[in-house]
Amino acid sequence: MEPVTLSPKYQVVIPRSIRRSLNLRPGQKMHVVEHDGRVEFIPERDISELQGFLKGMNTEFEREEDRA
């Protein structure tokens, strides 16, 4: 966890180590969410980056009788 400072214009600089680990780009859009008294930034991803991210997910489950 790295400390950051909120500017007078309510701007925050994301530390370089976090930008690199999340592969963030200048101008990239983010969703901002308030959750349990904290602020979370969720980067939007290009659809091409999402290819295969569900690989290995278990898709076997019991269906309800009326949903067969």
C-alpha positions in Angstrom: 0.0 0.0 0.0 1.4 3.4 -1.0 0.2 6.7 0.2 -1.0 9.3 -2.3 -2.2 12.9 -1.9 -5.5 14.3 -3.0 -4.9 17.6 -5.0 -7.0 20.7 -4.6 -8.7 19.6 -7.8 -9.5 16.2 -6.2 -6.9 14.4 -8.4 -4.8 11.5 -7.4 -1.5 10.2 -9.0 -1.4 6.4 -9.2 2.0 5.3 -8.1 4.3 3.9 -10.9 4.6 0.4 -9.4 0.8 0.1 -9.4 0.4 1.5 -13.0 3.0 -1.0 -14.2 1.6 -4.0 -12.4 -2.0 -3.2 -13.7 -0.7 -2.2 -17.2 -2.6 1.2 -16.9 -2.3 3.7 -19.8 -2.8 7.5 -19.9 -6.3 8.4 -20.8 -7.7 4.9 -19.8 -11.2 5.1 -18.4 -11.9 3.8 -14.9 -15.0 3.2 -12.8 -14.9 4.8 -9.3 -16.8 2.9 -6.6 -17.3 3.8 -2.9 -17.3 0.6 -0.8 -17.3 0.3 3.0 -15.8 3.8 3.4 -13.1 3.5 0.8 -12.7 4.5 -2.9 -11.9 1.9 -5.5 -10.8 2.5 -9.0 -11.7 -0.3 -11.5 -10.0 0.1 -14.9 -12.0 -0.6 -18.0 -10.4 -3.2 -20.2 -10.3 -3.5 -23.9 -12.3 -6.5 -25.1 -9.2 -8.0 -26.7 -7.5 -8.1 -23.2 -10.4 -10.2 -21.8 -9.9 -13.1 -24.1 -9.4 -16.3 -22.1 -9.8 -14.7 -18.7 -12.5 -17.3 -17.7 -10.4 -20.2 -18.9 -10.6 -23.1 -16.3 -13.8 -21.9 -14.7 -16.0 -24.7 -13.6 -19.2 -24.5 -15.7 -20.9 -27.6 -14.3 -23.9 -26.9 -12.1 -27.3 -28.3 -11.3 -30.1 -26.6 -13.2 -33.5 -26.1 -11.5 -36.2 -28.3 -13.0 -38.2 -25.4 -14.5 -35.0 -24.1 -16.2 -34.2 -27.3 -18.2 
